[in-house]
Amino acid sequence: MKLVQRAALMLMVAGLCGLAGVTGAAAQVCGDADASGSVTVTDGVATLRSAAGLSSGCTNATCDVDGSGSVTVSDGVNVLRKAAGITITENCPGGGVTGDVQEVSDSFVPFLALGLKEIPSVSIGSASVVRPAATENCEDGGTRTTDQSGQSITVTFAGCKVSDDDLGRFQLDGVIEVNLSFPTSTVSFELNITDLDSSKLVDFDGTLTGTPRLQGGFVVDGGPISVSNSEGGPVVLRLTFNDFTVDDDGHIVSGSVEAEDVGNNFDLKSAELEVEDSSTTASLHVVRDDDSEQDYEVNLNTGEVTPVN
């Protein structure tokens, strides 16, 4: 019976945003003037040019960050702040999917797809085993080191680079620790995931309850997992898991995870992602600050968010 198979899934749902994260291939991103898929200093310059009446790649849909109805110097400053990894309030025309909803989704999907897959493989019979630390090279560079001392298993990541053709390129640093106690165990994270394409880092910290599945894999519950947009920085999201099931190959099977906007960084209170029947898409239910509700579909392979009418 396995707790889960090793290193490398494609956590939660692709991930974290004016935080850090993945940008869906076809998703329009608030502030992304050149449609590169991420917000950079170049986009800030383009927004300032548009505000000055000069030619640029801006449209109101992407560069009117504060939703005032026109592109102004304030929008340019906000785009530059976002490019620097500073959280801003986004109200681009077209709303949630081009701004805060996509960013919230981006903040936790890589953790679901990558972080959970890195939980080490464990069998009941191995709970009393002591193994010397073993270091292996990660797929694209860096290392992961696994150390087991009886019921405690620690995986340490040092510049561990992994990639997926659709999701993107990421670097993992930090520690995942499993404490075996049957029928349930705990899995603790002090894990940084950096999007290598945007250089944005997201910090995940917290503990989940893990239950092995007879057919392999595991189910995690509880939390919270705290999400920050810098190591040790203020918490911007809090993730809580409910029967979130992963198979022995690291694929998401079913279950849900709720992201709560504890830092008031977005125009929403919560976003709950739910997966059914090993689908590559998930439903995302958003409750906004004004208590209005909206449903979206999230592609777990790319992180792209699409409104559901």
C-alpha positions as CSV (number, residue, x, y, z in Angstrom):
1,M,0.0,0.0,0.0
2,K,1.5,3.3,-1.0
3,L,1.2,6.7,0.4
4,V,2.2,8.1,-3.0
5,Q,4.7,7.7,-5.7
6,R,7.7,10.0,-5.6
7,A,8.7,13.1,-7.3
8,A,7.2,15.1,-10.1
9,L,3.1,15.3,-10.8
10,M,2.0,18.1,-13.0
11,L,-0.4,21.8,-7.1
12,M,-3.2,23.3,-7.0
13,V,-4.3,23.9,-10.3
14,A,-1.4,25.0,-12.0
15,G,-0.3,28.3,-9.8
16,L,0.0,31.3,-7.3
17,C,-0.3,35.2,-9.2
18,G,0.4,38.9,-8.4
19,L,1.7,36.0,-6.4
20,A,3.3,33.6,-8.7
21,G,2.2,31.3,-11.3
22,V,1.4,29.9,-14.5
23,T,-0.5,31.7,-17.1
24,G,-2.9,29.7,-19.2
25,A,-1.8,29.6,-22.8
26,A,-4.9,31.3,-24.2
27,A,-6.0,33.3,-21.2
28,Q,-5.8,37.1,-21.4
29,V,-3.9,38.4,-18.4
30,C,-4.6,41.8,-16.9
31,G,-1.6,44.1,-17.6
32,D,0.0,41.8,-20.3
33,A,0.2,44.4,-23.1
34,D,2.3,42.3,-25.4
35,A,0.2,39.1,-24.8
36,S,3.4,37.2,-23.9
37,G,1.5,35.3,-21.2
38,S,3.2,37.1,-18.2
39,V,3.4,40.7,-17.0
40,T,6.9,42.3,-17.4
41,V,8.5,45.7,-17.2
42,T,8.0,45.9,-21.0
43,D,4.3,45.8,-20.4
44,G,4.6,48.6,-17.9
45,V,6.4,50.7,-20.4
46,A,3.8,50.0,-23.1
47,T,1.1,51.0,-20.7
48,L,2.8,54.3,-19.9
49,R,3.2,54.9,-23.6
50,S,-0.5,54.3,-24.1
51,A,-1.3,56.7,-21.3
52,A,0.9,59.4,-23.1
53,G,-1.0,58.8,-26.4
54,L,2.0,57.0,-28.0
55,S,1.8,53.8,-29.9
56,S,1.8,50.5,-27.9
57,G,0.2,47.1,-27.8
58,C,-2.3,48.2,-25.2
59,T,-6.0,47.8,-25.3
60,N,-8.4,48.8,-22.5
61,A,-9.1,45.1,-21.9
62,T,-5.5,44.5,-20.9
63,C,-4.0,47.8,-19.8
64,D,-6.9,49.6,-18.0
65,V,-5.9,47.8,-14.8
66,D,-8.0,49.9,-12.4
67,G,-11.1,49.7,-14.6
68,S,-11.4,53.5,-14.8
69,G,-12.4,53.4,-18.5
70,S,-9.2,54.6,-19.9
71,V,-5.4,53.8,-19.7
72,T,-3.7,56.2,-17.4
73,V,-0.3,56.7,-15.7
74,S,-1.7,55.0,-12.7
75,D,-2.3,51.9,-14.7
76,G,1.3,52.0,-15.9
77,V,2.6,52.2,-12.4
78,N,0.4,49.3,-11.4
79,V,1.6,47.2,-14.2
80,L,5.2,47.9,-13.2
81,R,4.4,46.9,-9.6
82,K,2.8,43.7,-10.8
83,A,5.9,42.9,-12.9
84,A,8.0,43.4,-9.7
85,G,5.8,40.8,-7.9
86,I,3.9,43.3,-5.8
87,T,0.2,42.5,-5.3
88,I,-2.1,45.1,-6.9
89,T,-5.9,45.4,-7.2
90,E,-7.0,44.5,-10.7
91,N,-10.2,45.5,-12.4
92,C,-9.5,45.1,-16.1
93,P,-12.6,45.2,-18.3
94,G,-13.8,41.6,-18.7
95,G,-13.1,41.2,-15.0
96,G,-12.4,38.0,-13.1
97,V,-11.0,35.6,-15.7
98,T,-8.5,38.2,-17.1
99,G,-7.5,39.3,-13.6
100,D,-7.9,38.0,-10.1
101,V,-9.6,34.7,-10.8
102,Q,-6.9,33.6,-13.2
103,E,-4.2,34.8,-10.8
104,V,-5.7,32.9,-7.8
105,S,-6.0,29.8,-9.9
106,D,-2.4,30.3,-11.1
107,S,-1.2,30.5,-7.6
108,F,-2.2,27.0,-6.5
109,V,-2.5,24.7,-9.5
110,P,1.3,24.1,-9.8
111,F,1.3,23.1,-6.1
112,L,-1.5,20.6,-6.8
113,A,0.2,19.3,-10.0
114,L,3.8,19.4,-8.9
115,G,4.0,19.7,-5.1
116,L,1.6,16.9,-4.2
117,K,3.3,14.6,-6.7
118,E,6.6,15.0,-4.8
119,I,5.2,13.3,-1.7
120,P,7.5,10.2,-1.3
121,S,6.4,6.6,-2.0
122,V,5.7,4.8,1.3
123,S,4.4,1.4,2.2
124,I,3.1,0.2,5.6
125,G,5.9,-2.2,6.0
126,S,8.5,0.6,5.6
127,A,7.3,2.5,8.7
128,S,10.1,1.1,10.8
129,V,12.8,1.2,8.2
130,V,15.9,3.5,8.4
131,R,17.5,4.4,5.1
132,P,20.5,6.7,4.6
133,A,19.9,9.9,2.7
134,A,19.7,9.4,-1.0
135,T,20.2,12.2,-3.5
136,E,18.9,12.1,-7.1
137,N,19.1,14.6,-9.9
138,C,15.9,16.3,-10.9
139,E,14.6,16.2,-14.4
140,D,16.0,19.5,-15.6
141,G,18.7,20.2,-13.0
142,G,19.1,20.5,-9.2
143,T,18.5,17.7,-6.7
144,R,16.0,16.1,-4.4
145,T,17.3,14.2,-1.3
146,T,15.1,11.6,0.5
147,D,16.0,10.6,4.1
148,Q,13.9,8.1,6.1
149,S,14.3,7.4,9.7
150,G,11.5,5.1,10.8
151,Q,8.1,6.9,10.7
152,S,9.7,10.2,9.5
153,I,10.5,10.7,5.8
154,T,12.0,14.0,4.6
155,V,12.4,15.1,1.0
156,T,14.7,18.2,0.5
157,F,14.7,20.1,-2.8
158,A,17.7,22.2,-3.9
159,G,17.1,24.0,-7.1
160,C,15.0,21.1,-8.3
161,K,13.8,22.0,-11.8
162,V,10.8,20.2,-13.4
163,S,8.8,21.0,-16.5
164,D,5.7,20.2,-18.4
165,D,5.0,21.0,-22.0
166,D,1.7,22.7,-21.2
167,L,2.1,23.8,-17.6
168,G,5.5,25.4,-17.8
169,R,8.9,25.2,-16.1
170,F,9.3,25.4,-12.3
171,Q,11.9,25.2,-9.6
172,L,11.3,23.6,-6.3
173,D,13.2,24.5,-3.1
174,G,12.5,23.5,0.5
175,V,11.2,20.5,2.4
176,I,8.3,18.0,2.4
177,E,8.1,15.9,5.5
178,V,5.9,12.8,6.0
179,N,5.1,11.4,9.4
180,L,3.7,7.9,9.2
181,S,0.9,6.9,11.5
182,F,-1.6,4.4,10.2
183,P,-4.3,4.5,9.1
184,T,-3.6,8.3,8.7
185,S,-0.4,10.2,8.3
186,T,0.6,13.9,8.1
187,V,2.4,15.6,5.3
188,S,4.0,19.0,6.0
189,F,5.2,21.5,3.4
190,E,7.8,24.2,3.6
191,L,8.1,24.5,-0.2
192,N,8.8,27.3,-2.6
193,I,7.7,26.9,-6.2
194,T,9.2,29.4,-8.7
195,D,7.8,29.8,-12.2
196,L,11.0,29.9,-14.2
197,D,9.4,31.8,-17.1
198,S,8.2,34.7,-15.0
199,S,10.7,34.4,-12.1
200,K,7.8,34.6,-9.6
201,L,8.1,32.6,-6.4
202,V,5.2,31.2,-4.3
203,D,5.8,29.9,-0.8
204,F,3.6,27.1,0.5
205,D,3.6,26.2,4.3
206,G,1.4,24.0,6.3
207,T,0.3,20.4,7.2
208,L,-2.2,18.1,5.6
209,T,-3.6,14.7,6.9
210,G,-2.8,11.9,4.4
211,T,-4.6,8.6,4.1
212,P,-3.1,5.8,1.9
213,R,-5.3,4.2,-0.7
214,L,-5.4,0.4,-1.2
215,Q,-5.0,0.8,-4.9
216,G,-2.1,3.1,-4.5
217,G,-1.9,6.9,-4.0
218,F,-3.4,8.9,-1.2
219,V,-6.1,11.2,0.0
220,V,-5.3,14.5,1.7
221,D,-7.6,16.6,3.9
222,G,-7.5,19.7,6.0
223,G,-4.8,22.2,6.3
224,P,-4.5,25.0,6.0
225,I,-1.7,25.5,3.6
226,S,-0.7,29.1,3.7
227,V,0.3,30.8,0.4
228,S,2.6,33.8,0.2
229,N,4.2,35.6,-2.8
230,S,7.6,35.6,-1.2
231,E,9.4,33.3,1.2
232,G,8.2,34.1,4.7
233,G,6.0,36.9,3.4
234,P,2.5,37.8,4.4
235,V,-0.2,35.2,3.7
236,V,-2.3,36.0,0.7
237,L,-4.3,32.8,0.3
238,R,-5.2,29.9,2.6
239,L,-5.9,26.5,1.1
240,T,-8.1,23.8,2.7
241,F,-8.4,20.3,1.2
242,N,-11.4,18.0,1.2
243,D,-10.9,14.3,0.1
244,F,-8.3,15.5,-2.4
245,T,-7.3,12.2,-4.0
246,V,-4.1,11.5,-6.0
247,D,-3.3,8.1,-7.6
248,D,0.0,6.2,-7.5
249,D,1.2,8.0,-10.6
250,G,0.6,11.4,-9.1
251,H,-2.5,12.2,-11.1
252,I,-5.4,14.1,-9.5
253,V,-8.4,11.7,-9.2
254,S,-11.1,13.7,-7.3
255,G,-11.8,16.0,-4.4
256,S,-11.8,19.7,-3.8
257,V,-9.6,22.5,-2.4
258,E,-10.8,25.9,-1.3
259,A,-8.6,29.1,-1.6
260,E,-9.6,31.8,0.9
261,D,-8.4,35.4,0.2
262,V,-7.2,36.1,3.7
263,G,-5.0,39.0,2.6
264,N,-7.8,40.9,0.8
265,N,-5.6,40.9,-2.3
266,F,-8.3,40.1,-4.7
267,D,-11.9,41.0,-5.5
268,L,-13.1,37.7,-4.1
269,K,-13.7,35.9,-0.8
270,S,-13.0,32.4,-1.9
271,A,-12.5,30.1,-4.9
272,E,-13.3,26.4,-4.6
273,L,-11.8,24.0,-7.1
274,E,-13.4,20.5,-7.6
275,V,-12.2,17.6,-9.6
276,E,-14.3,14.5,-10.6
277,D,-13.5,11.2,-12.2
278,S,-9.8,11.9,-13.0
279,S,-10.8,14.6,-15.4
280,T,-8.2,17.0,-16.8
281,T,-10.6,19.9,-16.2
282,A,-12.0,21.1,-12.8
283,S,-14.8,23.3,-11.8
284,L,-14.0,26.5,-10.0
285,H,-16.7,28.3,-7.9
286,V,-15.9,31.9,-7.0
287,V,-17.6,34.0,-4.3
288,R,-16.7,37.7,-4.7
289,D,-16.5,40.4,-2.1
290,D,-20.0,41.6,-3.0
291,D,-21.3,38.1,-2.5
292,S,-22.0,37.5,-6.2
293,E,-21.0,34.1,-7.5
294,Q,-19.5,32.8,-10.7
295,D,-18.5,29.4,-12.1
296,Y,-15.4,28.7,-14.2
297,E,-13.7,25.8,-15.7
298,V,-10.0,25.2,-15.2
299,N,-7.8,23.2,-17.5
300,L,-5.5,21.3,-15.1
301,N,-2.9,20.7,-17.8
302,T,-2.4,24.4,-18.8
303,G,-4.0,26.4,-16.0
304,E,-6.3,28.2,-18.4
305,V,-9.5,29.5,-16.8
306,T,-12.8,29.9,-18.8
307,P,-16.1,31.4,-17.5
308,V,-19.1,29.0,-17.5
309,N,-22.2,30.8,-18.7
